Amino acid sequence: MTTTASPASLLTADIIRSVIDAMPMQGRIMLRLIMLQHFDVTDEEILYIVADRPDPRCVAGTKPTNSNMTKEAIKAVTDRRDQYRRQVRLKRERTWLQCESLGRLARLREDLAARARAILTERFSVSAETLDALQASARTVLPRPAIRQLEQRWDADEITADEYQQQRLSIEYQTQLRMAEKYHKRLNLAERERQTAIYAPLQDHEIGHVWGIPAGSLAARKVKYLTQYLQALQMALRASAPDAAATTSPLDLWKETFTVLAEQPIERSLSTYDGLEKTESALIDKLTLMVWGSLAEESEVKFWTSLVFGASSNAMHSEITRNLFGLQRLIAILNDMDTSREALDEELLKRTAPRQKLEAGALAGSSEPAVKELSEMQAQILNSMRGEDATGRASDKW
């Protein structure tokens, strides 16, 4: 799921970095703010931003008596840089995690469907025509009514264990095919969102919020230094390979810059549990069910939305605490799971096996549950609620 540069491009991340580093301080800050998802604004550059900002006291008509280089001003610029850097980098990481997990989930569904088809063919001798018909109707079949009817027939002793498992495996085959198609559709949407995130620079109003300069001055500086950057980049490419540059077709160097930078490894964010699914163990259990395809389809849609967008009412939504904990744990579970043919076959056969029936008379001999005695701590709490009389005995007023 990586975005590769054009074969004709000679542009590299080192060339981009060297061109930006060679620019004047003001231009270097502008380019690094625009591409904040890939570059950091240093502390030295933050000090320049603070000194370069117009003093609000001058705007108000008051003549300043000292410099505006205060700790509060430096902290304000630093906090805004950190805020936007976190936003753009989390979005880049989130879209990558979406594409990675959806691609692997889709392949796992296809593998499970392939193994279900193989078991139906080899063990239950289902014809290829029947399997093709099951595949053709997989998109429209409703699994829950079919499973409910199958359970009723099993309880009524209308089918054998082998017949039950064959029909239940056929339903599972259709379910895995349908889920694979659903994951592929989600993957296409996630890939488009990822491409949008890759090529999205920091917007002018966001840069202005960090820098604190008027919109007119910001627009003029942006045009000036973008032009300077592209010209310097073109010269650097010609200097690095003059013969190849003469024969290479013209490139959109600005778009190519983002394409090349997108190939760099994604910086993983530090994640802490944010309350999704109430407890971390419950979240891990639900993620495991989702990976194996055991989660109900109606629940799976809501759960995936909560993983991607933090849409669960059980998760905290403040920007400081929101993170990608769920998606990162999903990738970890996918990395650790056994996807061998034997493991998939075992999972499918266990999932589709008929449940054990209760023997006749098993319920008739059931007795009343034994009364559980109170522990010492429970008895003490109960006595304190009742109260005691003057003699130290439990009061009978209650």
Phi, psi and omega in degrees: 000037179259150178263121183260149179285165179297141180302331183280351185278136174257007185285138177229165179295326179295320178296316179300315182294319181293322179294317180294318180297332182277354181282161175300161184307313182297317178291324178296318178296317181301313182293322180289327175291317179300318181254048185294338178289346180242336184236156178254143171270119187284169178296322178298320180289329176295319177299322178296318180299316181298317180290333184276341182293143174294139181286124181298337178290329176290320179297325181281355178093009179257133180282121181291146179258347178212177183288153176270013178278076181251164178297324180295320180292319179295318180293323180297315179294319180297318180296320179291321175300313181297323180298309183287326177296319178297317182298309185289326181283325175295323179294318178296316179293319181298315181294325177294315179298321177301308183297318181296312182291319180294321178298318181287324177295320179297318179294323179294320177297319179295321178294318178295320178295320179295319179291323176297319178295319180294320179294319178298325180284312188279319186268324185249002175056041176282135184288159179295326179296319179294318179294322177295324177292321176298319180295320181293328182262007185297328185289330187255350185288147177254109187288323187295313175299323180293320179291321179298317179294322179295320178297320179296319179294325179291319178294329181273006179059035178271344181224157178275173180296319179294319179296321178298311184293325178298313181290322180292323178291327176295319177295319180294323177300315179293322180297316181293324176296316181294319179292325177298317178296321179296318181293326177294322177294317177298322180297320178297317178295318180294324179293322177294320177295323179294318177298321177298318180293323182297317187264013183266112174282168174294133185286160184300318182292332177287317176298318179296327178293324179285312188279324178078027178253157180300155183299322180296314178296321179297314181297319180295316179295322181296313179298316182300310188277334172295317177298316180297320180296312182295322178294315179296324179294319178297318178294321179295322178294320179293324180288328182285326180209082184297322181291316181291324181295331181288332183259351182281137178292151181300142181243155169278093188295330179292313177294322181294330177300312180292325179297316180292317181294332180292341179285345181290151180302144180277131178286120182282134179278153176280123186247141172235154181298132187247016176095003180294132182064022173075314178227154181293322180295321177295323177296314180298318179298318181290323176297319179297318177298321180294318181299317182277356179078021181267354181281138179302141187297322180292329177281330183296322181297312180294321181294319179296320178298319179293327177293317187280315189247003182063040187271002181285140177289348180269357181257151178277142190246006178293144187298330182292323186267341184293137182208191184249036184303313183297314180293323178293321177291327177298315178297319180298319178294319178297325179292326187270342187284153179269115181250024178291165181299320181295319181293320178294318178297317180298317179296317181294317181292323178292321182290327186260002180290144178291146179285154181289139177271148175286135179289155181299134179084000182293326181276338185293327183273010182289139182248171179294140180295143181292144179284126182277127180286150179285142174285170180299319180294318179295320178296322179295319178296318180295319179294323179293330177287324179289321186090165181235152177273187185294334182277356181092358178274157180297136181288145179258013181293336183267000000 
